[in-house]
Amino acid sequence: MKDEKLLEIKNLSIQYKTDDGVVHAVENLNLEVGNGETLGFVGETGAGKTTTALGVLQLVPEPAGKIVGGEIFFQGENLLDKNRNEMKKILGKKIAMIFQDPMTSLNPVMTVGDQIKEMILLHENVSNSEASEKAREILEVVGIPGERQDEYPHQFSGGMKQRVVIAIALSCNPTLLIADEPTTALDVTIQAQVLDLMKNLKEEFQTSMIMITHDLGVVADICDKVAIMYGGNVLEYATKESLFTKAYHPYTQGLFNSIPDLDDEQDRLNVIDGLPPDPTDMPSGCSFHPRCPHAMDKCSECAPPKFEVAPGHTVNCYLYE
């Protein structure tokens, strides 16, 4: 069951029109997530991770943002063929998202119980009292006493607000959960609690998950497969074990090398030279070539195709041609 494709993204391109020109946020992206699988979506700020997630949800901000090409298959159906009303039935019920900042994700003038209840009433055929009871139960599941459902977001700490956001996302037992850096705004001990909570809930509800992060420690802890994203495209895709055993792409190697080694006395951390590409003026060919220590002439001329370097481990790099 686990290997069947739940979500398959083919050649997805998303652009934003700005005063400075066209931003190529996502370029010909290919990706898949299996049933019951957690995919780590890793890349630095501006790589296009959140835009990809918004593309799946059909929530790319219009009119500036537009999906200009590609297909997104969820349970065998192309989401890009669906109209707004059809998407409303899917969002929250089958695909839910935990947004990056719990402080701005919650409505300050509604009780947290009412915000969970709103999602349940929207998607499930239940009475008001049944929805209230379910909201209370789901709060208990994420570790918040049920009697706090009548309180407002400002009465909760950052970690508790994040739990409320997770409760809203899980309230209708979605098949796919997209978590956009769900621990960024939290301190380290609360981060660990939230990640443990998400791992347990994923097993309990048999939910597939896309975990958007730039923290390889989170990936090691929670993910089954990993997609390394840079400049709007996936450069390397593998199981967690395969990637952590041997990273092939020069960018992925740079990411791993920049993690401090506890056994090694270093005065400075290793860094990747240069800066991430300007999305309004993307380099030709491979988006990483201006920063790559192994760049060849053809890297700047034509974007490399996907090469399989180990079973299920692909990399977009001419070094492995």
Secondary structure by P-SEA (a helix, b strand, c coil): ccccccbbbcbbbbbbbcccccccccccccccccccbbbbbccccccaaaaaaaaaacccccccccccbbbbbccccccccccaaaaaaaccccbbbbcccccccccccccaaaaaaaaaaacccccaaaaaaaaaaaaaaacccccccccccccccaaaaaaaaaaaaacccccbbbbccccccccaaaaaaaaaaaaaaaaaabbbbbbbcccaaaaaccccbbbbbccccccccccaaaaaaccccaaaaaaaaaccccccccccccccccccccccccccccccccccccccccccccccccccccccccccccccc
